Amino acid sequence: MTNVLISGASVAGPTLAFWLREHGFHPTVVERAPSLREGGYKIDIRGAALDVVGRMGLLEDVRRHSTDMQVARFVDVNGRQRATMSAQLFGGREGDDVEIMRGDLAEILHEATKGDVEYIFDDSITALEERPDGVRVTFENGPARTFDLVVGADGLHSNVRALTFGEESRFIHDLGHHISIFTVPNHLGLDRTEMMHPAPGRSVGMYSTRQSTDAKAMFLFTSPADPYDRRDVTQQKKLLAKIFADLGWDVPRLLDSMWDAPDFYFDSMSQVRMDRWSSGRVVLVGDAAYGPSPASGQGTSLSLVGAYVLAGSLAAAAGDHAAGFAAYENDMRPFVEENQKLAASNLKGMVLKSAGQIRFQMGMLRLMPHLPGKDRMIKRVTEPIRKAATAITIRDY
Ligand SMILES: Cc1cc2nc3c(=O)[nH]c(=O)nc-3n(C[C@H](O)[C@H](O)[C@H](O)COP(=O)(O)OP(=O)(O)OC[C@H]3O[C@@H](n4cnc5c(N)ncnc54)[C@H](O)[C@@H]3O)c2cc1C
């Protein structure tokens, strides 16, 4: 039996644990947070990833937790509605695609694995030492242990990647924008509605999903010129307040709520690009290896598919982990590249550069339902996403 240590219990980690266990491996998951991290933002599952979730027998459960978003409304500085569109089209979803809160998905994946996978919360790997018989792992809190393989499923700022491959600045590519998202009171009384207020170089959103009593505020903006410390939350909040200080609509109220937000998130919109995803007995999966950025809308799907392919490739390689890692990389890389390409073009529509571009976009959205070529125009938005999301065949292992 191969003992595998997985760092990170969000999407990629528990999915990998599920499939490794199915193939007869013995996975252990270590998560830095004291318990499963709840909430977060809404994420999409589409294309090949739906097939993976279906094979896990979790599709019904995932659908039951769908956000059920109905509509996106674009408002001006005075809160006057300028355009609307269906939430499905706004999210670039079609057909069976599902939108769910990241925390709900993590919970479903944890529930499906916790019975026979060892989860260690409130701990983190501090050192990895390759030995002939495996990897000696030292932890912040628990005693050192030896595992046959170690997997980094610990996200954009992966700890395992830093310990194995070095400085993250070599792999993280800033796409020129930042994103901040946090929970706010639902003072607009939104029900499965997304509000968007576009401004030149900036965009503010607020939404509330089915079942939630509060709302999320989302701020997108061209990367700040002022440098900031990634660990200094107060400095980040001050920066956000400064960048959005002159906007109208509900922005002042959202910024007021920011100071008490329990889950303030602030980061660059970045992609992880690496020449290889494994070194010796250590391998990366999900955002840690090939995070496509929130702008791609495909991070979760890549994590789900990547975890399935990695577990299957290791099983097919029957004990030769190097061959398993090579097969995983060979199958996943073209799929990853297709999906990473989505981010740059999506960003162009998410943050508009000038007032003229905003007026044009609002006008087009208002006109679209009445245009003879509307289906063709919609397809132009959804087709590249659908193509990228299905650019891999899910094999049986
Ligand atoms: C604001 C925002 C919006 C997004 N929107 C979408 C979307 O619409 N569609 C989509 O598909 N994707 C979206 N994403 C991306 C998606 O959330 C990620 O791609 C996906 O969650 C990646 O899963 P993961 O398991 O690889 O990493 P993560 O979800 O980042 O999880 C990493 C886990 O590792 C843990 N961890 C970190 N460090 C350590 C450590 N030292 N030791 C142990 N554990 C550690 C973390 O606590 C976390 O639980 C969005 C992301 C953000 C930030």
The ligand as an ORCA input file, in Angstrom:
! r2SCAN-3c Opt
* xyz 0 1
  C     -12.089     35.298     -5.510
  C     -11.982     34.022     -6.264
  C     -12.971     33.684     -7.190
  C     -12.873     32.482     -7.900
  N     -13.835     32.150     -8.808
  C     -13.751     30.972     -9.470
  C     -14.740     30.565    -10.417
  O     -15.685     31.275    -10.692
  N     -14.609     29.350    -11.013
  C     -13.555     28.510    -10.729
  O     -13.504     27.406    -11.276
  N     -12.607     28.871     -9.867
  C     -12.682     30.078     -9.224
  N     -11.716     30.430     -8.359
  C     -10.562     29.564     -8.204
  C     -10.800     28.399     -7.304
  O     -11.247     28.809     -6.034
  C      -9.489     27.663     -7.170
  O      -8.940     27.442     -8.450
  C      -9.707     26.321     -6.526
  O     -10.285     26.508     -5.246
  C      -8.361     25.620     -6.411
  O      -8.476     24.541     -5.547
  P      -7.203     23.999     -4.797
  O      -7.721     22.894     -3.940
  O      -6.126     23.696     -5.791
  O      -6.648     25.216     -3.921
  P      -7.349     26.134     -2.831
  O      -8.827     26.148     -2.973
  O      -6.636     27.430     -2.842
  O      -7.032     25.378     -1.466
  C      -5.764     25.264     -0.911
  C      -5.915     24.686      0.478
  O      -4.611     24.489      1.013
  C      -4.598     24.986      2.332
  N      -3.223     25.364      2.656
  C      -2.554     26.472      2.285
  N      -1.321     26.452      2.792
  C      -1.196     25.310      3.499
  C      -0.159     24.725      4.260
  N       1.007     25.357      4.461
  N      -0.361     23.515      4.827
  C      -1.562     22.871      4.694
  N      -2.601     23.404      4.003
  C      -2.413     24.603      3.403
  C      -5.560     26.156      2.319
  O      -6.012     26.481      3.629
  C      -6.670     25.586      1.449
  O      -7.590     24.840      2.195
  C     -11.780     31.621     -7.662
  C     -10.794     31.970     -6.727
  C     -10.871     33.159     -6.051
  C      -9.791     33.479     -5.056
*
